[in-house]
Amino acid sequence: MPKDNSIKSVLIIGSGPIVIGQACEFDYAGSQSARSIKEEGIEVILINSNPATIMTDPSMADHVYLKPLTTKSIIEILKAHPQIDAVLPTMGGQTALNLCLEADEKGIWNDFNVRMIGVDVNAINITEDREQFKQLLEEIGVGAAPAKTANSFLKGKEIAQEFGFPLVIRPSFTLGGTGAAFVHRKEDFDDLLTRGLEASPIHEVLIDKALLGWKEYELELLRDKNDNVVIICSIENMDPMGIHTGDSITVAPAMTLSDKTFQRMRDMAIKMMRSIGNFAGGCNVQFAVSPDEKEDIVAIEINPRVSRSSALASKATGYPIAKIASKLALGYTLDELQNQITKSTSALFEPTLDYVIVKIPRWNFDKFEGADRTLGLQMKSVGEVMGIGRSFQEALHKATQSLEIKRNGLGADGKSYTNYEQIIDKLTHASWDRVFVIYDAIQMGIPLSRIHEITKIDMWFLRQYEELYQLEKTISTYQIDTLPKNLLLEGKQKGFADRQIAHMLGCLESQIYKLREQLGVKRVYKLVDTCAAEFKAQTPYYYSTFEAEVELANGERFVANESIVTERKKVVVLGSGPNRIGQGIEFDYSCVHGVLAAKECGFETIMINCNPETVSTDFDTADKLYFEPVFWEHIYDIIQHEKPEGVIVQLGGQTALKLAEKLAKYNIRILGTSFDALDLAEDRGRFSELLSQLNIPYPKFGIAETADEASVLADSLDFPLLVRPSYVLGGQGMKIVINKQELEEHVIDLLKNIPGNKLLLDHYLDGAIEAEADAICDGENVYIIGIMEHIEPCGIHSGDSNATLPPFNLGEFVMQQIKDHTHKIALALKTVGLINVQFAIKDDTVYIIEANPRASRTVPFIAKAYGEPYVNYATKVMLGVNKVTDFKFNPQLQGYAIKQPVFSFSKFRNVNKALGPEMKSTGESILFIDDLKDDQFYELYARRKMYLSK
């Protein structure tokens, strides 16, 4: 039966600002959903408060509302659009589900005759209410951990007495494990129970027996209204139960599950999905399996919505879950829909993988001073990366190379832990670096049985690690001129980077590259095709691997490469890698718009990125997607293969920018601003000389490489001083110091963490107003797209400030200086594309803090506030297709737009919440106000100095 033709207009609810536990994966889901519904000729109306996402781009829906996610906003939208027939709440994470339920309880959907599609209230309630869920599992005969619900402190105490310790406390209706905790000791129970009850919006917790050491699995499913169910992907957590799945290293397909147990798990998942009411769409089911030969299965939870794992499963299989789930919500059945990759099989066809994917989370503990770094039931990671390889080992290496934490993979980089006690402690208390610590433990000779006993990680995974270490040992016995081809090929097939093999042989990375060239050990590209090459795929979505040559009967030797190079002019866009504080989804927004603009100009577009949560890694965003680490070796090989006209680096944040020097060195054309100009802006000495020549004021500064030099400098600069390392993003390591002791402590700490880096000491302009401007320049003309004034004083990182567009109290004299300085700097840097300039204003003088000739965090915000596609224009300028004067700029904004930072401090107890020069916010929302009398503006302005930390 085809779609429900009574649906003419759908409201999609987004997930709001990015917080730990709910990130870019919902931008990906919402964007796919909007496109999928629009394809059906149905009007799409969207609400989301996040300005940094593609989802809230005007091109995504017929009407986009950048409003707070409240029932008040919902009522305003329903009044403005009485034609809305249905609401889809399954694309916006827990935020959208909770808002949809609240609107239902208040009778809003009934009042406006709007029905919920994709899920019903019963399904949400059964899956979110821990007690109802437990009863359902009993009814359908699916195992569950012994558990009881408490909605009071006393009841909780009774349950604990009955079950004994260790226990797990899980609050109802929360996201990312908020408030969840293990309780190992009776003494900790009261405090953790109180916290759990407070974290739940309905003040209810489930207390269950801890299944510590059990293995954890997830299945991603789709169900249609006729009860057809497909299992898209099985995912195994390398970490056992006890670490939130968002913080776990996960592998697809499941590696250590017997076929018999997998079939039982499938049957249970399908039974669970069919029993949660009228539900058509995507669903995620989590299970625990006992680590013995019995392989008992216990259901943990079911989420009747797309999730972080659905984004991962979509990218892992090439099956676009959110797109298909949206069609199912409209009434289609799976057998009526086409597989989007093969275009010749139906969507009822379950994907088959002939490769392995590994996801590793990315943390930012350095931003949360005093945070507990131990991983547990409460999610703490801010992003993730995915590696695709022909084996677990290759995928694991590619994922570790994607993390951008100055590691080249596992081992072979001289950064291993070598202290026995430290390694045992790190294995016992799992933290962000455990993926590396396992390798270090094997390297030290700690037996696998001991590592398994401490970590409960399955022996299969540990043996894979051991094999890698044995191979490293073997390769290390050779020299560059004696290494046999078969060993070099094996090292590459297992994912070791050229620079790791160079470390093993004591030579240069470039020598390994040359050796590979001589011996014909070359990267080949394979398709992600959902069907293990059984059917021809139409989609250009690739990953790299290494294969041994095949010899034909006629003696011809070759390796099969599935990436066919066309004759078209090509552009490579470098993505921004994993989401993190200081570099988030706003750079993905810029990359996607860059790709679309290059397409409009007739170029074949090639995207390189490794973040599974984003729209840039959707298989039909660019003409070709290489799901690869944004890591020099991988990028260079793709460029050698594709031979593009050039590479765009200024849209992918610091990740892409850091590769500009290498590109320039290898004579690869950088489209837009040159490497020399990018370097000039980063090199404080060169940049200040330029400002002097231009007669533009800047705070007094100096450069130091040791604590002694810093101390001498301080005498001439005067305290307070702003101390920071060069070439970092998000204010990493920045601090305001007010005396010599503080200065010495911070400098020593910085040089320990970032050895060999130059430190910049600026005289801090106490009490100054901060402002920033974004502009597009073509080398001759400059157009300022927006000037923002920060509500907080200078000294709080621009990413953590409330930024007001346009400025609210800068006089004409100051505004003119800002405009003049921006024009002069953009032209002097020979900018071609985007530039962001930051200012400090004191006594009516405008000083320059810094200039970044690249896309900035604020570009999407300005584009949304003014309703103009600025990244599209800037990309066309970078490509040399247009001049700034070719565009008719027509910004539309009534009143003011305020970019409001959002923090995730609730995930870290006892953390220092004071704000300063180092960025700490995980996301942002946009607030529109008519005038400065608005209560919300007044409140922000009154609190502006409260958090400033020195």
Disulfide bonds with the S-S distance in Angstrom:
none
